Amino acid sequence: MKPTIHYLTTAAQVADAAAHFTTLPRIGIDLEFDDNRYRYGRHLALIQVFDGQEVYLIDPLPLEPEMAAGLEPLFAVLRNPAVAKVFHSCKSDILLLDELFGVTCRTIVDTSVQFTLLALEDNNISLGRLIQSELGFEVDKGEQKSNWLKRPLTEAQKEYAANDVLYLFELTDRLTARLQEQGRAQWAAEENHALEAVRYGRGELRPHLRLAGKYRISPRNCLCFGSYTRCATAWRGSLTGLATWCSATIGWPKSRASPSPRTARCAMPAACIPS
């Protein structure tokens, strides 16, 4: 399936496309963003939208430094409850939209949520595997970890990005039919509705809990995050005091009740030592 792909780079083009999206009952949508892979921080790199016939690749980078203003017509569509937004595994996307732009999506349909309510064994499935399972063919995912902030985008990247939204309607229609057969459609509706309340946590005490590999973080390395920030502020310039706090809080290190500053400096990650 080779759809027409529109590549949008101006605010006027975004506004025209958004006006079209507003007339539709649903759109398929996905984001490409960089999360500390090629540039420090989290950066929106591309927005893909499918209208049922054609794919729109919305490039936000040419809109800088007025990116938010240039994308506002599209954001209005995302906030519009009359237009359903079909995603696959949307949580990282909606968190990014809230974090960077304060945008919340209404009327979300997440195919990963639908599949989870049907799965007997593997209830965490990638879009590529879902397409293979439900539609019977493979899509090339080779560009997934490419540099989405580099311009110009390659034709391979554009094709990859288009494929991320091209099959969402067919997938959700198949999954919805099976949910209805099993009497679980209301479950999916409730779970998808709950996604509207997902927000990016600002100023939280344990920011490391947002990391994908959070369960592999050792207790000592947790000091690099929220708890360490608070204690380092209180004990700035005093490694002995910091080590005492560590011993009293998590029993680290076990070899001695009050380790020397040298021991503390060696045992803790260098990036965590207060200046």
Phi and psi restraints in degrees (value plus and minus 20) as a CYANA .aco file:
   2 LYS   PHI    -132.8   -92.8
   2 LYS   PSI      76.8   116.8
   3 PRO   PHI    -101.9   -61.9
   3 PRO   PSI     144.9   184.9
   4 THR   PHI     -90.8   -50.8
   4 THR   PSI     111.5   151.5
   5 ILE   PHI    -135.1   -95.1
   5 ILE   PSI     102.0   142.0
   6 HIS   PHI    -120.2   -80.2
   6 HIS   PSI     109.1   149.1
   7 TYR   PHI    -127.9   -87.9
   7 TYR   PSI      90.8   130.8
   8 LEU   PHI    -123.8   -83.8
   8 LEU   PSI     110.8   150.8
   9 THR   PHI    -150.6  -110.6
   9 THR   PSI     -20.8    19.2
  10 THR   PHI    -143.7  -103.7
  10 THR   PSI     137.8   177.8
  11 ALA   PHI     -82.9   -42.9
  11 ALA   PSI     -55.6   -15.6
  12 ALA   PHI     -85.4   -45.4
  12 ALA   PSI     -60.9   -20.9
  13 GLN   PHI     -84.7   -44.7
  13 GLN   PSI     -60.2   -20.2
  14 VAL   PHI     -83.2   -43.2
  14 VAL   PSI     -62.9   -22.9
  15 ALA   PHI     -83.2   -43.2
  15 ALA   PSI     -62.0   -22.0
  16 ASP   PHI     -84.3   -44.3
  16 ASP   PSI     -63.3   -23.3
  17 ALA   PHI     -85.0   -45.0
  17 ALA   PSI     -61.9   -21.9
  18 ALA   PHI     -82.9   -42.9
  18 ALA   PSI     -57.9   -17.9
  19 ALA   PHI     -81.8   -41.8
  19 ALA   PSI     -56.8   -16.8
  20 HIS   PHI     -88.0   -48.0
  20 HIS   PSI     -64.5   -24.5
  21 PHE   PHI     -81.3   -41.3
  21 PHE   PSI     -53.2   -13.2
  22 THR   PHI     -82.7   -42.7
  22 THR   PSI     -45.1    -5.1
  23 THR   PHI    -104.3   -64.3
  23 THR   PSI     -24.1    15.9
  24 LEU   PHI    -118.5   -78.5
  24 LEU   PSI     132.8   172.8
  25 PRO   PHI     -95.0   -55.0
  25 PRO   PSI     -43.4    -3.4
  26 ARG   PHI    -180.1  -140.1
  26 ARG   PSI     137.2   177.2
  27 ILE   PHI    -155.7  -115.7
  27 ILE   PSI     131.0   171.0
  28 GLY   PHI    -114.7   -74.7
  28 GLY   PSI     119.7   159.7
  29 ILE   PHI    -166.0  -126.0
  29 ILE   PSI     127.3   167.3
  30 ASP   PHI    -173.9  -133.9
  30 ASP   PSI     138.2   178.2
  31 LEU   PHI    -142.6  -102.6
  31 LEU   PSI     126.9   166.9
  32 GLU   PHI    -131.9   -91.9
  32 GLU   PSI     110.8   150.8
  33 PHE   PHI    -166.5  -126.5
  33 PHE   PSI     140.1   180.1
  34 ASP   PHI    -123.8   -83.8
  34 ASP   PSI     104.8   144.8
  35 ASP   PHI    -135.7   -95.7
  35 ASP   PSI      58.8    98.8
  36 ASN   PHI      42.4    82.4
  36 ASN   PSI       3.1    43.1
  37 ARG   PHI    -110.5   -70.5
  37 ARG   PSI     -71.0   -31.0
  38 TYR   PHI    -133.5   -93.5
  38 TYR   PSI     -34.3     5.7
  39 ARG   PHI    -168.0  -128.0
  39 ARG   PSI     122.9   162.9
  40 TYR   PHI     -83.1   -43.1
  40 TYR   PSI     115.9   155.9
  41 GLY   PHI      75.6   115.6
  41 GLY   PSI    -192.4  -152.4
  42 ARG   PHI    -133.1   -93.1
  42 ARG   PSI     106.1   146.1
  43 HIS   PHI    -154.1  -114.1
  43 HIS   PSI     109.2   149.2
  44 LEU   PHI     -90.2   -50.2
  44 LEU   PSI     112.3   152.3
  45 ALA   PHI    -137.6   -97.6
  45 ALA   PSI     -49.4    -9.4
  46 LEU   PHI    -184.5  -144.5
  46 LEU   PSI     125.7   165.7
  47 ILE   PHI    -142.0  -102.0
  47 ILE   PSI     106.6   146.6
  48 GLN   PHI    -129.5   -89.5
  48 GLN   PSI     113.5   153.5
  49 VAL   PHI    -152.2  -112.2
  49 VAL   PSI     116.4   156.4
  50 PHE   PHI    -138.0   -98.0
  50 PHE   PSI     110.0   150.0
  51 ASP   PHI    -121.8   -81.8
  51 ASP   PSI     -13.3    26.7
  52 GLY   PHI      84.8   124.8
  52 GLY   PSI     -39.0     1.0
  53 GLN   PHI    -150.1  -110.1
  53 GLN   PSI     -62.3   -22.3
  54 GLU   PHI    -149.9  -109.9
  54 GLU   PSI     139.2   179.2
  55 VAL   PHI    -130.4   -90.4
  55 VAL   PSI     117.7   157.7
  56 TYR   PHI    -136.6   -96.6
  56 TYR   PSI      99.1   139.1
  57 LEU   PHI    -121.1   -81.1
  57 LEU   PSI      91.0   131.0
  58 ILE   PHI    -120.3   -80.3
  58 ILE   PSI      93.4   133.4
  59 ASP   PHI    -112.6   -72.6
  59 ASP   PSI      91.1   131.1
  60 PRO   PHI    -100.7   -60.7
  60 PRO   PSI     -37.8     2.2
  61 LEU   PHI     -84.7   -44.7
  61 LEU   PSI     -60.5   -20.5
  62 PRO   PHI     -85.6   -45.6
  62 PRO   PSI     -34.3     5.7
  63 LEU   PHI    -101.5   -61.5
  63 LEU   PSI     -32.7     7.3
  64 GLU   PHI     -84.5   -44.5
  64 GLU   PSI     127.7   167.7
  65 PRO   PHI    -107.5   -67.5
  65 PRO   PSI     -11.4    28.6
  66 GLU   PHI    -128.7   -88.7
  66 GLU   PSI      25.2    65.2
  67 MET   PHI     -79.6   -39.6
  67 MET   PSI     -67.9   -27.9
  68 ALA   PHI     -80.5   -40.5
  68 ALA   PSI     -62.9   -22.9
  69 ALA   PHI     -86.2   -46.2
  69 ALA   PSI     -61.2   -21.2
  70 GLY   PHI     -85.5   -45.5
  70 GLY   PSI     -50.8   -10.8
  71 LEU   PHI    -112.3   -72.3
  71 LEU   PSI     -24.6    15.4
  72 GLU   PHI     -75.9   -35.9
  72 GLU   PSI     -60.8   -20.8
  73 PRO   PHI     -78.8   -38.8
  73 PRO   PSI     -57.0   -17.0
  74 LEU   PHI     -90.4   -50.4
  74 LEU   PSI     -60.0   -20.0
  75 PHE   PHI     -80.9   -40.9
  75 PHE   PSI     -54.9   -14.9
  76 ALA   PHI     -82.8   -42.8
  76 ALA   PSI     -55.5   -15.5
  77 VAL   PHI     -86.8   -46.8
  77 VAL   PSI     -61.0   -21.0
  78 LEU   PHI     -83.5   -43.5
  78 LEU   PSI     -52.8   -12.8
  79 ARG   PHI    -102.0   -62.0
  79 ARG   PSI     -33.1     6.9
  80 ASN   PHI     -98.9   -58.9
  80 ASN   PSI      94.1   134.1
  81 PRO   PHI     -90.2   -50.2
  81 PRO   PSI     -34.2     5.8
  82 ALA   PHI     -96.4   -56.4
  82 ALA   PSI     -36.1     3.9
  83 VAL   PHI    -130.6   -90.6
  83 VAL   PSI      94.6   134.6
  84 ALA   PHI     -93.4   -53.4
  84 ALA   PSI     120.4   160.4
  85 LYS   PHI    -129.8   -89.8
  85 LYS   PSI      92.9   132.9
  86 VAL   PHI    -115.2   -75.2
  86 VAL   PSI      98.6   138.6
  87 PHE   PHI    -138.4   -98.4
  87 PHE   PSI     150.1   190.1
  88 HIS   PHI    -142.9  -102.9
  88 HIS   PSI     100.8   140.8
  89 SER   PHI      34.0    74.0
  89 SER   PSI      50.1    90.1
  90 CYS   PHI    -105.8   -65.8
  90 CYS   PSI     -30.6     9.4
  91 LYS   PHI     -78.0   -38.0
  91 LYS   PSI     -64.3   -24.3
  92 SER   PHI     -84.8   -44.8
  92 SER   PSI     -53.3   -13.3
  93 ASP   PHI     -89.5   -49.5
  93 ASP   PSI     -65.9   -25.9
  94 ILE   PHI     -92.3   -52.3
  94 ILE   PSI     -48.8    -8.8
  95 LEU   PHI     -86.2   -46.2
  95 LEU   PSI     -61.0   -21.0
  96 LEU   PHI     -84.6   -44.6
  96 LEU   PSI     -63.3   -23.3
  97 LEU   PHI     -81.1   -41.1
  97 LEU   PSI     -59.6   -19.6
  98 ASP   PHI     -90.9   -50.9
  98 ASP   PSI     -61.9   -21.9
  99 GLU   PHI     -83.6   -43.6
  99 GLU   PSI     -67.9   -27.9
 100 LEU   PHI    -106.2   -66.2
 100 LEU   PSI     -51.2   -11.2
 101 PHE   PHI    -149.1  -109.1
 101 PHE   PSI     -24.6    15.4
 102 GLY   PHI      46.8    86.8
 102 GLY   PSI       8.2    48.2
 103 VAL   PHI    -118.5   -78.5
 103 VAL   PSI     112.7   152.7
 104 THR   PHI    -136.6   -96.6
 104 THR   PSI     119.9   159.9
 105 CYS   PHI    -112.5   -72.5
 105 CYS   PSI     121.8   161.8
 106 ARG   PHI    -134.2   -94.2
 106 ARG   PSI     132.0   172.0
 107 THR   PHI      35.3    75.3
 107 THR   PSI      48.1    88.1
 108 ILE   PHI    -113.0   -73.0
 108 ILE   PSI     116.2   156.2
 109 VAL   PHI    -143.1  -103.1
 109 VAL   PSI      90.9   130.9
 110 ASP   PHI    -127.7   -87.7
 110 ASP   PSI      97.2   137.2
 111 THR   PHI     -86.6   -46.6
 111 THR   PSI     -46.7    -6.7
 112 SER   PHI     -89.5   -49.5
 112 SER   PSI     -55.2   -15.2
 113 VAL   PHI     -85.0   -45.0
 113 VAL   PSI     -64.7   -24.7
 114 GLN   PHI     -80.5   -40.5
 114 GLN   PSI     -64.9   -24.9
 115 PHE   PHI     -84.5   -44.5
 115 PHE   PSI     -60.2   -20.2
 116 THR   PHI     -78.1   -38.1
 116 THR   PSI     -57.9   -17.9
 117 LEU   PHI     -95.4   -55.4
 117 LEU   PSI     -28.7    11.3
 118 LEU   PHI    -127.8   -87.8
 118 LEU   PSI     -40.6    -0.6
 119 ALA   PHI     -90.3   -50.3
 119 ALA   PSI     120.8   160.8
 120 LEU   PHI    -112.6   -72.6
 120 LEU   PSI     -52.9   -12.9
 121 GLU   PHI    -146.5  -106.5
 121 GLU   PSI     -94.0   -54.0
 122 ASP   PHI    -101.5   -61.5
 122 ASP   PSI      79.5   119.5
 123 ASN   PHI    -122.6   -82.6
 123 ASN   PSI      -3.9    36.1
 124 ASN   PHI    -153.4  -113.4
 124 ASN   PSI      76.9   116.9
 125 ILE   PHI    -143.6  -103.6
 125 ILE   PSI     120.0   160.0
 126 SER   PHI     -96.9   -56.9
 126 SER   PSI     144.1   184.1
 127 LEU   PHI     -82.8   -42.8
 127 LEU   PSI     -61.9   -21.9
 128 GLY   PHI     -79.7   -39.7
 128 GLY   PSI     -63.5   -23.5
 129 ARG   PHI     -91.7   -51.7
 129 ARG   PSI     -52.6   -12.6
 130 LEU   PHI     -86.9   -46.9
 130 LEU   PSI     -61.3   -21.3
 131 ILE   PHI     -81.4   -41.4
 131 ILE   PSI     -64.1   -24.1
 132 GLN   PHI     -83.8   -43.8
 132 GLN   PSI     -61.6   -21.6
 133 SER   PHI     -89.0   -49.0
 133 SER   PSI     -64.0   -24.0
 134 GLU   PHI    -110.4   -70.4
 134 GLU   PSI     -55.0   -15.0
 135 LEU   PHI    -127.7   -87.7
 135 LEU   PSI     -33.6     6.4
 136 GLY   PHI      63.9   103.9
 136 GLY   PSI      -1.9    38.1
 137 PHE   PHI    -164.6  -124.6
 137 PHE   PSI     145.7   185.7
 138 GLU   PHI    -123.6   -83.6
 138 GLU   PSI     128.9   168.9
 139 VAL   PHI    -137.3   -97.3
 139 VAL   PSI     126.6   166.6
 140 ASP   PHI     -93.4   -53.4
 140 ASP   PSI     102.0   142.0
 141 LYS   PHI    -129.9   -89.9
 141 LYS   PSI       0.3    40.3
 142 GLY   PHI     -85.8   -45.8
 142 GLY   PSI     -40.8    -0.8
 143 GLU   PHI    -114.1   -74.1
 143 GLU   PSI     -14.2    25.8
 144 GLN   PHI     -75.5   -35.5
 144 GLN   PSI     -62.5   -22.5
 145 LYS   PHI    -123.8   -83.8
 145 LYS   PSI      -0.9    39.1
 146 SER   PHI     -94.2   -54.2
 146 SER   PSI     150.8   190.8
 147 ASN   PHI    -101.3   -61.3
 147 ASN   PSI      80.1   120.1
 148 TRP   PHI    -100.1   -60.1
 148 TRP   PSI     -26.4    13.6
 149 LEU   PHI    -112.7   -72.7
 149 LEU   PSI     -29.2    10.8
 150 LYS   PHI    -103.3   -63.3
 150 LYS   PSI     116.1   156.1
 151 ARG   PHI    -142.1  -102.1
 151 ARG   PSI     125.6   165.6
 152 PRO   PHI     -98.8   -58.8
 152 PRO   PSI     133.8   173.8
 153 LEU   PHI     -86.6   -46.6
 153 LEU   PSI     124.9   164.9
 154 THR   PHI     -98.8   -58.8
 154 THR   PSI     143.4   183.4
 155 GLU   PHI     -83.4   -43.4
 155 GLU   PSI     -53.7   -13.7
 156 ALA   PHI     -84.7   -44.7
 156 ALA   PSI     -59.5   -19.5
 157 GLN   PHI     -85.4   -45.4
 157 GLN   PSI     -62.1   -22.1
 158 LYS   PHI     -83.6   -43.6
 158 LYS   PSI     -60.6   -20.6
 159 GLU   PHI     -86.3   -46.3
 159 GLU   PSI     -62.2   -22.2
 160 TYR   PHI     -79.6   -39.6
 160 TYR   PSI     -67.3   -27.3
 161 ALA   PHI     -82.0   -42.0
 161 ALA   PSI     -60.9   -20.9
 162 ALA   PHI     -84.3   -44.3
 162 ALA   PSI     -60.2   -20.2
 163 ASN   PHI     -84.1   -44.1
 163 ASN   PSI     -44.2    -4.2
 164 ASP   PHI     -88.3   -48.3
 164 ASP   PSI     -38.7     1.3
 165 VAL   PHI    -139.4   -99.4
 165 VAL   PSI     -35.7     4.3
 166 LEU   PHI     -83.0   -43.0
 166 LEU   PSI     -50.8   -10.8
 167 TYR   PHI    -128.1   -88.1
 167 TYR   PSI     -12.6    27.4
 168 LEU   PHI     -85.6   -45.6
 168 LEU   PSI     -59.7   -19.7
 169 PHE   PHI     -85.0   -45.0
 169 PHE   PSI     -64.9   -24.9
 170 GLU   PHI     -83.5   -43.5
 170 GLU   PSI     -59.3   -19.3
 171 LEU   PHI     -85.9   -45.9
 171 LEU   PSI     -68.8   -28.8
 172 THR   PHI     -86.8   -46.8
 172 THR   PSI     -53.8   -13.8
 173 ASP   PHI     -85.1   -45.1
 173 ASP   PSI     -62.0   -22.0
 174 ARG   PHI     -85.3   -45.3
 174 ARG   PSI     -66.1   -26.1
 175 LEU   PHI     -87.2   -47.2
 175 LEU   PSI     -58.6   -18.6
 176 THR   PHI     -81.8   -41.8
 176 THR   PSI     -62.3   -22.3
 177 ALA   PHI     -81.6   -41.6
 177 ALA   PSI     -61.3   -21.3
 178 ARG   PHI     -90.2   -50.2
 178 ARG   PSI     -56.8   -16.8
 179 LEU   PHI     -82.7   -42.7
 179 LEU   PSI     -61.1   -21.1
 180 GLN   PHI     -85.1   -45.1
 180 GLN   PSI     -59.2   -19.2
 181 GLU   PHI     -81.4   -41.4
 181 GLU   PSI     -55.4   -15.4
 182 GLN   PHI    -115.0   -75.0
 182 GLN   PSI     -14.6    25.4
 183 GLY   PHI      49.4    89.4
 183 GLY   PSI       9.4    49.4
 184 ARG   PHI    -136.6   -96.6
 184 ARG   PSI     -10.9    29.1
 185 ALA   PHI     -81.5   -41.5
 185 ALA   PSI     -58.4   -18.4
 186 GLN   PHI     -86.3   -46.3
 186 GLN   PSI     -54.6   -14.6
 187 TRP   PHI     -79.2   -39.2
 187 TRP   PSI     -67.3   -27.3
 188 ALA   PHI     -82.8   -42.8
 188 ALA   PSI     -60.9   -20.9
 189 ALA   PHI     -81.0   -41.0
 189 ALA   PSI     -61.4   -21.4
 190 GLU   PHI     -88.2   -48.2
 190 GLU   PSI     -62.3   -22.3
 191 GLU   PHI     -85.8   -45.8
 191 GLU   PSI     -61.2   -21.2
 192 ASN   PHI     -86.9   -46.9
 192 ASN   PSI     -58.0   -18.0
 193 HIS   PHI     -83.0   -43.0
 193 HIS   PSI     -55.6   -15.6
 194 ALA   PHI     -84.1   -44.1
 194 ALA   PSI     -45.1    -5.1
 195 LEU   PHI     -86.2   -46.2
 195 LEU   PSI     -41.9    -1.9
 196 GLU   PHI     -84.7   -44.7
 196 GLU   PSI     -41.6    -1.6
 197 ALA   PHI    -110.7   -70.7
 197 ALA   PSI     -22.6    17.4
 198 VAL   PHI     -89.1   -49.1
 198 VAL   PSI     108.2   148.2
 199 ARG   PHI    -152.0  -112.0
 199 ARG   PSI     130.9   170.9
 200 TYR   PHI     -94.2   -54.2
 200 TYR   PSI     107.8   147.8
 201 GLY   PHI     -98.4   -58.4
 201 GLY   PSI      95.7   135.7
 202 ARG   PHI    -124.6   -84.6
 202 ARG   PSI     112.5   152.5
 203 GLY   PHI      50.5    90.5
 203 GLY   PSI       1.2    41.2
 204 GLU   PHI     -94.5   -54.5
 204 GLU   PSI     137.7   177.7
 205 LEU   PHI     -99.6   -59.6
 205 LEU   PSI     -39.4     0.6
 206 ARG   PHI    -149.9  -109.9
 206 ARG   PSI      49.4    89.4
 207 PRO   PHI     -84.1   -44.1
 207 PRO   PSI     -42.5    -2.5
 208 HIS   PHI     -85.7   -45.7
 208 HIS   PSI     -36.6     3.4
 209 LEU   PHI     -90.8   -50.8
 209 LEU   PSI     -28.7    11.3
 210 ARG   PHI    -104.5   -64.5
 210 ARG   PSI     -31.7     8.3
 211 LEU   PHI     -93.8   -53.8
 211 LEU   PSI     123.6   163.6
 212 ALA   PHI     -82.5   -42.5
 212 ALA   PSI     -57.2   -17.2
 213 GLY   PHI    -118.7   -78.7
 213 GLY   PSI      11.5    51.5
 214 LYS   PHI     -80.0   -40.0
 214 LYS   PSI     -49.5    -9.5
 215 TYR   PHI     -97.5   -57.5
 215 TYR   PSI     -27.4    12.6
 216 ARG   PHI    -117.7   -77.7
 216 ARG   PSI     -20.2    19.8
 217 ILE   PHI     -96.3   -56.3
 217 ILE   PSI     107.9   147.9
 218 SER   PHI     -94.7   -54.7
 218 SER   PSI     137.7   177.7
 219 PRO   PHI     -75.2   -35.2
 219 PRO   PSI     -58.2   -18.2
 220 ARG   PHI     -85.3   -45.3
 220 ARG   PSI     -62.3   -22.3
 221 ASN   PHI     -91.4   -51.4
 221 ASN   PSI     -38.1     1.9
 222 CYS   PHI     -82.0   -42.0
 222 CYS   PSI     -41.4    -1.4
 223 LEU   PHI     -83.4   -43.4
 223 LEU   PSI     -39.6     0.4
 224 CYS   PHI     -92.7   -52.7
 224 CYS   PSI     -31.6     8.4
 225 PHE   PHI    -126.4   -86.4
 225 PHE   PSI    -159.6  -119.6
 226 GLY   PHI     -77.2   -37.2
 226 GLY   PSI     -69.7   -29.7
 227 SER   PHI     -82.5   -42.5
 227 SER   PSI     -60.8   -20.8
 228 TYR   PHI     -85.4   -45.4
 228 TYR   PSI     -59.3   -19.3
 229 THR   PHI     -78.4   -38.4
 229 THR   PSI     -62.5   -22.5
 230 ARG   PHI     -87.5   -47.5
 230 ARG   PSI     -64.2   -24.2
 231 CYS   PHI     -93.1   -53.1
 231 CYS   PSI     -53.0   -13.0
 232 ALA   PHI     -86.5   -46.5
 232 ALA   PSI     -54.7   -14.7
 233 THR   PHI     -84.9   -44.9
 233 THR   PSI     -62.2   -22.2
 234 ALA   PHI     -90.0   -50.0
 234 ALA   PSI     -52.5   -12.5
 235 TRP   PHI    -135.0   -95.0
 235 TRP   PSI       3.4    43.4
 236 ARG   PHI     -74.5   -34.5
 236 ARG   PSI     109.0   149.0
 237 GLY   PHI      67.8   107.8
 237 GLY   PSI     -22.4    17.6
 238 SER   PHI    -148.5  -108.5
 238 SER   PSI      73.1   113.1
 239 LEU   PHI     -88.9   -48.9
 239 LEU   PSI     -50.1   -10.1
 240 THR   PHI     -83.6   -43.6
 240 THR   PSI     -64.5   -24.5
 241 GLY   PHI     -83.9   -43.9
 241 GLY   PSI     -57.9   -17.9
 242 LEU   PHI     -84.1   -44.1
 242 LEU   PSI     -63.3   -23.3
 243 ALA   PHI     -84.2   -44.2
 243 ALA   PSI     -57.3   -17.3
 244 THR   PHI     -83.6   -43.6
 244 THR   PSI     -62.1   -22.1
 245 TRP   PHI     -81.5   -41.5
 245 TRP   PSI     -62.7   -22.7
 246 CYS   PHI     -81.5   -41.5
 246 CYS   PSI     -63.5   -23.5
 247 SER   PHI     -83.5   -43.5
 247 SER   PSI     -61.8   -21.8
 248 ALA   PHI     -93.8   -53.8
 248 ALA   PSI     -50.3   -10.3
 249 THR   PHI    -106.4   -66.4
 249 THR   PSI     -68.8   -28.8
 250 ILE   PHI    -145.3  -105.3
 250 ILE   PSI     -12.8    27.2
 251 GLY   PHI      49.0    89.0
 251 GLY   PSI      11.3    51.3
 252 TRP   PHI    -130.8   -90.8
 252 TRP   PSI     120.4   160.4
 253 PRO   PHI    -101.1   -61.1
 253 PRO   PSI     141.3   181.3
 254 LYS   PHI     -98.9   -58.9
 254 LYS   PSI     -37.0     3.0
 255 SER   PHI     -89.9   -49.9
 255 SER   PSI     -47.1    -7.1
 256 ARG   PHI    -171.7  -131.7
 256 ARG   PSI     131.2   171.2
 257 ALA   PHI     -91.2   -51.2
 257 ALA   PSI     -55.1   -15.1
 258 SER   PHI    -155.4  -115.4
 258 SER   PSI      65.7   105.7
 259 PRO   PHI     -85.6   -45.6
 259 PRO   PSI     134.7   174.7
 260 SER   PHI     -92.9   -52.9
 260 SER   PSI     141.6   181.6
 261 PRO   PHI     -76.5   -36.5
 261 PRO   PSI     -55.9   -15.9
 262 ARG   PHI     -84.8   -44.8
 262 ARG   PSI     -62.8   -22.8
 263 THR   PHI     -82.3   -42.3
 263 THR   PSI     -63.7   -23.7
 264 ALA   PHI     -82.2   -42.2
 264 ALA   PSI     -62.0   -22.0
 265 ARG   PHI     -85.9   -45.9
 265 ARG   PSI     -57.8   -17.8
 266 CYS   PHI     -92.5   -52.5
 266 CYS   PSI     -56.7   -16.7
 267 ALA   PHI    -100.7   -60.7
 267 ALA   PSI     -46.8    -6.8
 268 MET   PHI    -111.6   -71.6
 268 MET   PSI     128.8   168.8
 269 PRO   PHI     -76.7   -36.7
 269 PRO   PSI     119.7   159.7
 270 ALA   PHI     -78.7   -38.7
 270 ALA   PSI     -55.0   -15.0
 271 ALA   PHI     -86.7   -46.7
 271 ALA   PSI     -34.7     5.3
 272 CYS   PHI    -114.0   -74.0
 272 CYS   PSI     -28.6    11.4
 273 ILE   PHI     -94.2   -54.2
 273 ILE   PSI     105.1   145.1
 274 PRO   PHI     -88.4   -48.4
 274 PRO   PSI     127.5   167.5
